[in-house]
Amino acid sequence: MGSHAAEARTPSIMVSPNSIKYNETKEIKITGVGFTPGSMVIVGVIGLGQYKGVVGAEDLWFGLARVNQDRTFDITVSLENNLWKIEGLSGKHSVAAKNEFDERANAPLIIE
């Protein structure tokens, strides 16, 4: 039974739209649920290790949001300009959200 309660509290995020064209300036909305109320969540694109020489990091963080009392957050962001320095970036990537309590969630982002 203990794992059932833990599952209900597992943070998750949704990205909308979850597909964008390379170098597109369209904003994306990241909605999270299940994070600790009052905590600060940072969001970004993770797992860019193969491009670290171009962008200077494996993860590019570009947004910050406070979690509401109902354990949710919404943030609308434009993708980091450094991301568009990467040629050949098309494919499936991961948007991540994490807070100071090490609660984390990922969602896919397709770059065409």
HUZIMO-V93318 format. One record per backbone hydrogen bond with DSSP energy under -0.5 kcal/mol. CO is the residue of the C=O (numbers start at 1). NH is the residue of the N-H. E is the energy in kcal/mol with one decimal. If there is no record, write none. Layout:
co=[CO,CO]
nh=[NH,NH]
e=[E,E]
//
This chain:
co=[1,1,2,3,4,5,6,7,12,14,16,18,20,21,28,29,29,30,31,32,33,36,39,40,41,42,43,43,44,45,46,48,49,51,51,52,58,59,60,63,65,67,68,71,71,72,73,75,75,77,80,80,81,82,83,85,86,91,93,94,95,96,97,98,99,103,105,107,109,109,110,110,111]
nh=[4,5,6,7,8,9,10,10,33,31,29,110,112,24,77,16,31,75,14,73,12,39,67,100,65,98,62,63,96,60,94,51,52,54,55,56,48,61,45,43,41,38,71,34,35,68,32,30,77,28,83,84,84,85,86,87,89,111,109,46,107,44,105,42,102,99,97,95,93,111,20,112,91]
e=[-0.7,-1.3,-1.6,-2.2,-1.7,-1.0,-0.5,-1.1,-2.5,-2.5,-3.3,-3.0,-3.1,-2.0,-2.7,-2.4,-0.5,-2.0,-2.3,-1.8,-2.3,-1.9,-2.8,-0.6,-2.6,-1.9,-2.7,-1.3,-3.2,-2.9,-0.8,-2.5,-1.6,-1.8,-2.1,-2.6,-3.7,-0.6,-2.0,-2.4,-3.5,-2.5,-1.8,-1.0,-1.6,-3.3,-2.7,-3.2,-0.5,-3.0,-1.4,-0.6,-1.0,-1.4,-1.3,-0.6,-0.7,-2.8,-2.4,-2.5,-2.3,-1.9,-1.9,-2.7,-1.8,-1.5,-2.3,-3.2,-2.7,-0.5,-2.6,-0.6,-2.8]
//
